[in-house]
Amino acid sequence: MGIQKTFKALSDKNRREILDLLKEGPMTAGEIGQHFPVSGATMSHHLSMLKDAGLILDDRQGKYIYYELNTSVVEELISWVSGLKGGAS
Protein backbone atom coordinates (compact mmCIF):
# COMPACT_ATOMS: atom_id res chain seq x y z
CA MET A 1 0.00 0.00 0.00
CA GLY A 2 1.31 3.46 -0.91
CA ILE A 3 0.34 5.07 2.38
CA GLN A 4 1.25 8.60 1.22
CA LYS A 5 -0.91 8.30 -1.90
CA THR A 6 -3.69 6.78 0.16
CA PHE A 7 -3.78 9.59 2.70
CA LYS A 8 -3.47 12.23 -0.03
CA ALA A 9 -6.46 10.69 -1.80
CA LEU A 10 -8.42 10.54 1.46
CA SER A 11 -7.61 14.16 2.32
CA ASP A 12 -10.34 15.45 -0.01
CA LYS A 13 -13.97 15.42 1.16
CA ASN A 14 -15.33 14.70 -2.34
CA ARG A 15 -13.07 11.66 -2.72
CA ARG A 16 -14.19 10.34 0.66
CA GLU A 17 -17.80 10.80 -0.46
CA ILE A 18 -17.04 8.91 -3.69
CA LEU A 19 -15.76 5.98 -1.62
CA ASP A 20 -18.91 6.17 0.48
CA LEU A 21 -21.05 5.98 -2.68
CA LEU A 22 -19.10 2.99 -3.96
CA LYS A 23 -19.93 1.03 -0.80
CA GLU A 24 -23.28 0.37 -2.48
CA GLY A 25 -21.64 -1.21 -5.54
CA PRO A 26 -19.99 -0.37 -8.87
CA MET A 27 -20.93 2.89 -10.59
CA THR A 28 -19.95 4.70 -13.77
CA ALA A 29 -18.22 8.09 -13.64
CA GLY A 30 -21.46 9.67 -14.83
CA GLU A 31 -23.46 8.06 -12.04
CA ILE A 32 -20.90 9.19 -9.47
CA GLY A 33 -20.74 12.68 -10.97
CA GLN A 34 -24.49 13.18 -10.53
CA HIS A 35 -23.87 13.46 -6.78
CA PHE A 36 -21.36 16.33 -7.06
CA PRO A 37 -21.48 19.90 -8.39
CA VAL A 38 -18.14 19.55 -10.21
CA SER A 39 -17.05 19.36 -13.84
CA GLY A 40 -16.36 16.10 -15.63
CA ALA A 41 -12.67 16.95 -15.64
CA THR A 42 -12.67 17.45 -11.89
CA MET A 43 -14.53 14.17 -11.35
CA SER A 44 -12.03 12.42 -13.62
CA HIS A 45 -9.19 13.86 -11.51
CA HIS A 46 -10.78 12.60 -8.29
CA LEU A 47 -11.30 9.13 -9.75
CA SER A 48 -7.72 9.04 -11.05
CA MET A 49 -6.34 9.92 -7.62
CA LEU A 50 -8.44 7.23 -5.94
CA LYS A 51 -7.38 4.68 -8.54
CA ASP A 52 -3.71 5.66 -8.26
CA ALA A 53 -3.94 5.20 -4.48
CA GLY A 54 -5.43 1.75 -5.04
CA LEU A 55 -8.66 2.64 -3.28
CA ILE A 56 -10.85 1.94 -6.32
CA LEU A 57 -10.71 -0.40 -9.28
CA ASP A 58 -12.11 0.16 -12.75
CA ASP A 59 -13.71 -2.32 -15.13
CA ARG A 60 -14.55 -1.48 -18.74
CA GLN A 61 -17.87 -2.95 -19.84
CA GLY A 62 -18.64 -1.92 -23.38
CA LYS A 63 -18.50 1.85 -23.64
CA TYR A 64 -18.71 2.36 -19.87
CA ILE A 65 -16.11 2.14 -17.13
CA TYR A 66 -17.44 0.97 -13.80
CA TYR A 67 -15.63 1.99 -10.63
CA GLU A 68 -15.76 -0.07 -7.47
CA LEU A 69 -14.27 0.03 -4.01
CA ASN A 70 -11.03 -1.96 -3.66
CA THR A 71 -11.91 -3.62 -0.39
CA SER A 72 -8.53 -5.34 0.00
CA VAL A 73 -6.74 -1.98 0.20
CA VAL A 74 -9.42 -0.60 2.53
CA GLU A 75 -9.01 -3.65 4.80
CA GLU A 76 -5.22 -3.22 4.74
CA LEU A 77 -5.60 0.44 5.72
CA ILE A 78 -7.99 -0.43 8.55
CA SER A 79 -5.59 -3.10 9.80
CA TRP A 80 -2.69 -0.66 9.75
CA VAL A 81 -4.64 2.03 11.62
CA SER A 82 -5.89 -0.53 14.15
CA GLY A 83 -2.29 -1.62 14.72
CA LEU A 84 -1.43 1.89 15.85
CA LYS A 85 -3.50 1.25 18.94
CA GLY A 86 -0.96 -1.37 19.99
CA GLY A 87 -1.48 -3.00 23.37
CA ALA A 88 -3.59 -0.16 24.78
CA SER A 89 -7.22 -0.90 25.56
Residue pairs with C-beta under 8 A, 6 or more apart in sequence:
1 54
1 73
1 76
1 77
1 80
2 53
2 54
3 80
5 49
5 52
5 53
5 54
6 53
6 54
6 55
6 73
6 77
8 49
8 53
9 15
9 49
9 50
9 52
9 53
9 55
10 16
10 53
10 55
12 46
12 49
14 36
14 38
14 46
15 46
15 49
15 50
17 35
17 36
18 32
18 46
18 47
18 50
18 56
19 50
19 55
19 56
19 69
19 74
21 27
21 32
21 35
22 32
22 56
22 67
22 68
22 69
23 69
25 68
26 59
26 66
26 67
26 68
27 66
27 67
27 68
28 64
28 65
28 66
28 67
29 40
29 43
29 44
29 47
29 65
29 67
32 43
32 47
32 67
33 40
33 43
36 43
38 46
47 56
47 58
47 67
50 56
50 67
51 57
51 58
51 67
53 73
54 70
54 73
55 69
55 70
55 73
55 74
56 67
56 68
56 69
56 70
57 67
57 68
57 69
57 70
58 65
58 66
58 67
58 68
59 65
59 66
59 68
60 66
